[in-house]
Amino acid sequence: MSIASNLERVQNQIAEACARAHRDPSTVALMAVSKMHPAEAVREAYEAGQRLFGENRVQEWQTKRAELSDLFALPPSGSSQSTRSPSPAAQAHLIGPLQNNKTAKAAEIFDAIDTLGSLKTAERLNAAAQSLSKTLRILIEVKLSPEDTKHGLAPEDLPALLRALQPLTHLQPRGLMTVPPFDENPETARPYFQHLRHLRDEHLTLYPTLTDLSMGMSNDFAVAIEEGSTTVRIGTAIFGKRTYA
Ligand SMILES: *Cc1c(COP(=O)(O)O)cnc(C)c1O
């Protein structure tokens, strides 16, 4: 199966899930998760029309992005991101954990950080974005299950973080993200998706830009769409199995 036909199949499945949930398919963005796949795979997806990409590691994306600079245009230096030309530029979001020593590089090579989990990281990202004269869109990653392998902020710490983000004017909070524990059965993820949506709804009055819900992966995105996802993050169903080196 080619990347183009995989993308088409996934788009159709998203449309079917939207129809079942009585949602407009234009309210669900497809993020192609290209981690552990080469730059050529990203280019192939781009040529098939894909513009939104997710990567897990700063170092890996730095290497791949260097081969894709014609697709992922940097904003002209000294101008704000809003003045950059819109399409056909692709966008890359960081969807993996962000280490403190990588915040400056992440602010430079990503259009958005979808895994913000602490005020300390937010302050570093804001300073880095400021010195790059850019505004970074961010999602707050919320940890809804106890495993050590999961990252993010505890739900009860969300109000304090949202308040503390307000003076950080180079960050633009856009919503919430979560990764539920993996289970073969997609129904197991449903309560986590519902929980994230409720958290978003609780804060929407005070923070009206907090609209995005990044939730759902290859095996559970249909359930995530039923529960209100606005961005599904799909790797395997588009690029095939990853080879863990
Ligand atoms: C790898 C990854 C994905 C994509 O997972 P698939 O099961 O391959 O679709 C989505 N989100 C995050 C945070 C990931 O690390």
The ligand as an ORCA input file, in Angstrom:
! r2SCAN-3c Opt
* xyz 0 1
  C       3.619      7.372     17.828
  C       2.564      8.277     18.302
  C       1.337      8.391     17.617
  C       0.969      7.537     16.424
  O       0.742      6.227     16.819
  P       0.162      5.120     15.797
  O      -0.379      4.075     16.680
  O       1.316      4.660     14.977
  O      -0.883      5.781     14.966
  C       0.403      9.307     18.096
  N       0.667     10.077     19.179
  C       1.822     10.000     19.852
  C       2.051     10.875     21.030
  C       2.798      9.096     19.443
  O       3.946      9.008     20.149
*
